[in-house]
């Protein structure tokens, strides 16, 4: 295994991690902005108000995107295991 192969594996792993984390992070950002605007308009300064909608949003997104995320992880792991003999030699 040379450095190019190792760098390609690391790049693919980071891209898969980014693909899996990005939808949840974007959803959390959007919910945070909406709750922040609501707090600014109504002048409600409750600290815990931002966490509850984010938690519900992440749970719902996890239920909706869970099968897709699992298939992405399984396909990445399968490609790693099937390509391992070629990488070793």
C-alpha positions in Angstrom: 0.0 0.0 0.0 1.5 3.3 -1.0 0.7 6.9 0.1 -1.6 7.6 -2.9 -3.9 4.6 -2.0 -3.9 5.6 1.7 -4.8 9.2 0.8 -7.6 8.1 -1.5 -9.1 5.9 1.2 -8.9 8.7 3.7 -10.5 11.1 1.2 -13.4 8.6 0.5 -13.9 8.1 4.2 -14.1 11.9 4.8 -16.5 12.3 1.9 -18.8 9.6 3.2 -18.7 11.1 6.7 -19.5 14.5 5.2 -22.4 13.1 3.1 -23.9 11.5 6.2 -23.5 14.5 8.5 -24.4 17.3 6.2 -28.2 16.8 6.0 -28.5 16.7 9.8 -26.3 19.7 10.3 -28.2 21.8 7.7 -31.5 20.8 9.2 -30.2 21.8 12.7 -28.9 25.1 11.3 -32.3 25.9 9.6 -34.2 25.1 12.8 -31.8 27.2 14.8 -32.3 30.2 12.6 -36.1 29.9 12.6 -36.2 29.6 16.4 -33.8 32.5 16.7 -36.0 34.7 14.5 -39.0 33.7 16.6 -37.2 34.6 19.8 -36.1 37.9 18.3 -39.6 38.8 17.1 -41.4 37.8 20.3 -38.5 38.8 22.6 -38.6 35.5 24.4 -35.1 34.8 25.8 -35.5 31.2 26.9 -32.2 29.3 26.5 -33.9 25.8 26.3 -36.3 26.9 23.6 -33.6 26.3 20.9 -32.8 22.8 21.9 -36.2 21.1 21.9 -37.0 21.8 18.2 -33.5 20.8 17.2 -33.8 17.5 19.0 -37.1 16.7 17.5 -35.9 17.7 14.0 -32.8 15.5 14.3 -34.8 12.6 15.5 -37.3 12.9 12.7 -34.5 13.4 10.2 -32.8 10.3 11.6 -35.9 8.3 11.1 -36.4 9.5 7.6 -32.8 9.4 6.4 -31.7 6.4 8.5 -32.1 3.8 5.8 -30.2 5.9 3.3 -27.4 6.6 5.8 -27.2 2.9 6.6 -27.0 1.9 2.9 -24.2 4.5 2.4 -22.2 3.1 5.3 -22.7 -0.5 4.2 -21.7 0.2 0.6 -18.6 2.0 1.8 -17.6 -0.8 4.2 -18.3 -3.4 1.5 -16.1 -1.6 -1.0 -13.4 -1.4 1.6 -13.6 -5.1 2.4 -13.7 -6.2 -1.3 -10.9 -3.9 -2.2 -8.6 -4.9 0.7 -6.8 -7.7 -1.1 -5.9 -5.4 -4.0 -4.7 -2.7 -1.6 -2.4 -5.0 0.3 -0.5 -6.3 -2.7 
